[in-house]
Amino acid sequence: MKANKKVLGVIPARYDSSRFPGKPLTDIGGKSMIQRVYEQAAAGGILDHIVIATDDVRIYDHAKGFGAEALFTRAEHLSGTDRCAEVAALLPEYAICINIQGDEPFLDPVQIERVTRPLLEGRAQISTLAIPIQDQESLFNPNVVKVVFNKNGHALYFSRSPIPFLRGVTAAEWAGKEAHFRHLGLYGFQRETLLEVAGLPPSILERSESLEQLRWLENGYSIFIAITDKDTIGVDTPEDAQKANEWLRSKT
């Protein structure tokens, strides 16, 4: 049963991407990627309202064209978190804000539920997702963010390095030992927490690893880690979009 708190889903969407300009509008199986993300987010039913937050008129007009609500946000935001905070500040009636990545066209609505539930129940200030790492390549890839957490599910640290170190086990055997988890970038916030963390200056660990969530940990905020067994397909490059289309064709 849902608690008496209204939940806002925000999909930050920038047009200007150094690796993939116009990425939110790229075609994935006959629909734009941003439309697919929006429809997946709406399918779960736990979000009371969804907003596409953008600084580009092309994305704004496109979102309006398929029936989504869109809001213009400032162009100078350095992260999706900052863009979400601007929207949350404009809509104070929502107690919880879910930051939905605009480059996850096949996001599972159940994953949004898992991130939202701890916030509704008052068990978390911030929540996010992780999935067990089963392959060696992901474990040692610095572009894959790893996370360790305590017995209550709260994050201890995020890193681009493989954590934890397994003493007495050769590195070739680390993957699949049920000790390593990959972070998936779906975030949920209590509204007050979101507005607070958006105002924090960059921290030492954040600058070292280039991971904004370390700023929150360094400033004493707790981050609940919900576990999922379903991987997502992120689209960061035109090559990723081609793979996403191939995957979709294989399923249909």
ABEGO torsion letter per residue (X at the ends): XBBBBBBBBBBBBBABBAABBGAAABBBGGBBAAAAAAAAAAAAGABABBBBBBABAAAAAAAAAAGBBBBBBBAABABAAAAAAAAAAABAABABBBBBBAABAABBAAAAAAAAAAAAAGABABBBBBBBBABAAAAABAABBBBBBBAAGBBABBBABBOBBBBGBBAAAABGAGABBBBBBBBBBBAAAAAAAAABBBBAAAAAAGBAAAAAAAAGBBBBBBBBABBBBBBABAAAAAAAAAAAAAAX
